[in-house]
Amino acid sequence: MNKFGFAVSCVALFAMAATGFGYTFDDVVVEAEVGAGTKQAMLVIDFGGGNSYAWSYKWDGAATGEDMLIDMNAGTELEVDYHIDPTWGFGLDALRYEGYEVVGDGWFTTFPGYWWAGHDEYVDFLGDTIPAWDNNGQDDWLVAQQGAGTRQLADGYWDGWSQEYVANGFDPVNTPQTPVPEPATLCLLVAGGLALLGRRRK
C-alpha cells in the first residue's frame, strides 16, 4: 500500500466511525463469547458516556433475545436483572458491567431501550406485517418492535440496549454506539504494518 492508499484507508475508517454504518462482527471489540454453534449474534450495551461493550453469542437451533441475555448473565461478568411476568413474560430490569448500569426504576422514569439490527418477519402494533430484514453488516440500529422474549435471533443479527428516559416520551433516542477500535488506532496499526513491510523489502 502506498502513501495515497494509506491516507484513503484512514479517511474511510474515520467516515465509518462517524456514521456508525458498515460494521461487521469482525470489527467489534468483544468482551467475551458465550455459547457454541454455527449461528452468531452480537449483543451491544451502551451505558452512556462512551462506555459501550459487546458480547458474542453462538448457538444452534432456535434462540431469542431473552435466551441471549440469560446465557450472558450465567456465562460472563455481565449482570442481567430480570423478571418473568405471568402475562407479559420476560422483563428486563437492569444491566450492569464494570461499574456501569442501564436500569429501569419501576416507576417508568428510566428504562432500558431495546434496539435491533436484523429481524424476522413480524406483525407490528398496528397489525401490519413487516417483512424480514436480513441484516448484512450493521447498517443502522432500529428501535425494536418486539420484546426480547419474543424476538427470534438469526445468524448475523444484532441486539442493542441503552439507557432511556420517560422525558423522551418512551421513544428510545440513545442509539447504541458499537465498540470498535478508534480510527486513529487502526491507522497506527496499518502504519506499523507498512513500516515492517518496508524494512523487509530493504
N, C-alpha and C positions, 0 to 999 in steps of 0.2 A: 504494500500500500504506500503510495507517495504522500507528500505533504498535503496535496489538494484533497486526496481521498480521505485522509485522516480528519481534515477540517470538516468535510461534508458529513462524515460519520458522527462527529461531535455535535454538529448542528442538528442532525436528525435525532440524536439522543436527547438533547435539550428540548426539542419540539415535542417528542413523545412524552417526556416528563411533564411538560406544561399542559398538554391536552388530556393526559390520562388514558389515551387511546392506544390500542395495539399491543397490550401486554399479553404474554403467554405464561404458562406455568413455569417455564424455564427461566423467566425474567425475575421471578419473585424471590425475595429473601424469606425463607421458610423457617419458622421456629422449630417445628417438629412434624413428623409424618406419622399418621395413625392408620392402622388397618393394613389389609393386603388384598390384592385383586387386580383385575385388568382395567377397572374403571377408576378415574381420579377426578376429584372436585377440589376446589380451593375455598377455604374459609378465611375471610379478611375481617378483622375487627379494628375499627378506628376509635381510639379513646380520646381523640382530640389533642390539640397542641403538637401535632406532628408525631404522635405516638400511635403508630399503626403497625399491626402484626398480622402474619399469615400462617396458616397451618394447612398441610396437605392431607387429604383424606382419600383412602383407596378401599375398594370393596368389590364384591361380585354380587349378582342378583339385584335386588331392589333395595333402595335406601332413601331416606327422607332427610330434610334439613334437621329435623329432630334427632334422628339417628346420629348424624354427624356431630352435633353438639354434645350429646350424651357420651359418645365414644371419646370425644376430645376431653371431656371432664374426667373420664376414667383413665385415659392414657397419657395426658400431658399435665403441665402445671397450670393450664387454663382452668379457672374455676367457673363453672356454669351452674347458676342457681335457677331452678325452675320448679314449676308445679304442674300437676295434671288435673285439670278441671273436668268433672264428670260430664259436663255439657260441651265445653269448648275445646277440651283436650289439652295439648301441650301449651304452656305459657312460660315465656322467658322472664325471669325476674332481674337477673344481673349477670354480667360477665366481668371477671376480674383477672388481671395479669400484671405482674411486675409493679404492683402498687397502683395501677390504674383501674378504673371501672366504668362500665356502661350499665346504667341502672334504671329501673322503674321504681317509683316511690310508692306505688299502690294507690295513690290519690290522683294519678293521671296528670301530675305536674311535669314529670320527666318520664321518658320511656325509651326502650331500645328500638331504634329504627331499623327495619329489615329491608335489605336490598338484594337484588339478584342480577346476574348476567347469564342468560340462557335459561329457558324454561320449556316445559312440555305444554301441549295444548290445554287450555283450561277455560272454564266459564267464569266471567267476571261478576262483580256485584250487581251489574245491570242485566245479567242473563245473556250477555253476548259471548260467543265463542271466540277466544283469542288463539290464533294459530301458534304453533310451537316456534320458539326462537332457538335455533341450534347455534349457540354462540361459538364462533371460531376465533379464539383470541378475545380478550376482554375489550370490546369496543366501547362500552359505556355501562354504567350502573343504571338500573331502573328500580323504582320502588316496588317491592314485592307485593303481589296481589293475592297471595295465599300465606297462611301461617306456616311456620317451619314444620308442623306436624303433618300437613297435607302436601307440602312441597316435595315433589319427586325429583331426586337428583339423577343426573345422567352424566356420562363421561364428558369432561370439559366444562362443566358448569361451575359458576362462582356464587358463593353466598357471602353477603357483607352485612355488618352491623355497625351502627354509630349511635352516639348519644343524641337524643332528640328532646324537644321541649313542647309542651302544650301551647306555649306562646306562639309557636309556628302554626297553630291551627291543626294539629295532628297530621300535618303534611311534612314528612321527612325531607329535610333540605341539606343535611350534613352528609354529602356524598362521601363514602369511604375512600380514603387515599390508599392505593395499593403500594405496599412496601417493596420498593425496588432500589438497587444501588443508585446513588446520586450520579447524575450525568458526568459531573467532574471526576468522580472516582472511576467511572468506566473509561473516560478518556485517558486518565492516568494509566490505567491497566493496559489500554491499547498502545499508548505511547511507550510503556515499558517493554511490551512485546515487540514493537518495531525496533526499539533500541537493541534488544537481544538478537533479532534477526540481522540487523546491520552489522553487529560485531561478528556474527558467524560468517558473513559474506566476505569480510576483510581477510 
